[in-house]
Each structure stands twice: as structure tokens, then as C-alpha cells.
């Protein structure tokens, strides 16, 4: 025996029927946040927060990330003509 039921309803009506939450406000907030990141770019604090969330719970990963970050900042500073040990008289 085969039974087919056709239901004509909107997605909102289907979600309400099955008791699913209305996530439109959450989706709107997320979309606005993504538009802001696209328009303004990712800030260093956004990148740091992202890396910390990825590395939480991994032993030693926070320290490794901090060392990597210091190394990158040092490389950017010397590559951009910034201060280096020899420029500061620390030979």
C-alpha cells in the first residue's frame, strides 16, 4: 500500500508545523556581520580570536601560536623598514 500526501504551505508554515524555531533574526544578524567583515576587512583581533577558538584544548598550541605571531610581527617590522635589533643598537 502506498499513500501520498501533498501539502501546500510556505517554508515558515512548515517550520511552525514541525515546531522548528524561527531563525530569521539570527540569519539577519549573521548576514550583517559577514557584510561588515567584507566591507571593513578582517581585523587582527578577529584573526586572533579565530585562531584561539581553533586551538583551544590542544596542549601547547596557544604558546605555539603566540610564538608564530611574534615571529610574523618581527618579520613584517623588518621587511617594512621597521625597527630591528641592529637598527636599535642591539648587535
JOJOLIN-V668420 format. One record per run of one state. SS is the DSSP state (h for helix, s for strand, l for the rest). FROM is the first residue (numbers start at 1). TO is the last residue. Records with the same first field share a line. If there is no record, write none. Layout:
SS=FROM-TO ; FROM-TO
//
This chain:
l=1-10 ; 19-23 ; 41-43 ; 56-60 ; 80-91
h=11-18 ; 24-40 ; 44-55 ; 61-79
//
